[in-house]
Amino acid sequence: MKIKVGDNVKIIAGKDKGKTGNVIKTMKKIDKVVVDGVNIVKKHQKPTNGNQNGGIIEMSAPIHVSNVKKIDEKAKTTKKTSKKEEKKDE
């Protein structure tokens, strides 16, 4: 897997297609990554000693690594120029 923690990635498939974010966690054994602010799911939690109220919390769920694309910061800033060749009429 070429994606590491801290990389800036873009989602290329799924319900969050087109969104970008930073990788928080990688799970190499199951080929998934957790991206900040993407694939938000709601989880119901019972009250515990750590969380006295419980309730519904929102968290980022893992997304398969094939659905993300690493964004190159250098490529964003460069401009692509194309040259048009003039055709000479004879």
MODAMO-V455388 format. One line per field, one symbol per residue. phi: phi as a letter, one per 40 degrees, with the letter a starting at -180 (. if undefined). A space follows every 50 residues. Layout:
# MODAMO-V455388
phi=???
This chain:
# MODAMO-V455388
phi=.ccbcgccbbcbahcbdgcbacccabbccbfbbbbcgbfcbbbcbccbcc bccghbbbacccbccccbbcccccccccbcbbbbcccccb
